[in-house]
Amino acid sequence: MLVLSRKKNESIVINNDI
């Protein structure tokens, strides 16, 4: 699971299940 935070209240969660 990769969590990328762009802003203070903005976050992108990428789920990689390979």
C-alpha positions as CSV (number, residue, x, y, z in Angstrom):
1,M,0.0,0.0,0.0
2,L,1.5,3.3,-1.1
3,V,0.3,6.5,0.5
4,L,1.1,9.7,-1.3
5,S,0.3,13.0,0.3
6,R,-0.1,15.9,-2.1
7,K,-1.5,18.5,0.3
8,K,-2.3,18.8,3.9
9,N,-5.8,17.4,3.6
10,E,-5.3,15.5,0.4
11,S,-4.0,12.0,0.3
12,I,-3.8,9.3,-2.4
13,V,-3.9,5.7,-1.5
14,I,-2.7,3.2,-4.1
15,N,-3.4,-0.5,-3.3
16,N,-0.9,-2.8,-5.0
17,D,-1.7,-6.5,-4.6
18,I,0.5,-8.4,-6.9
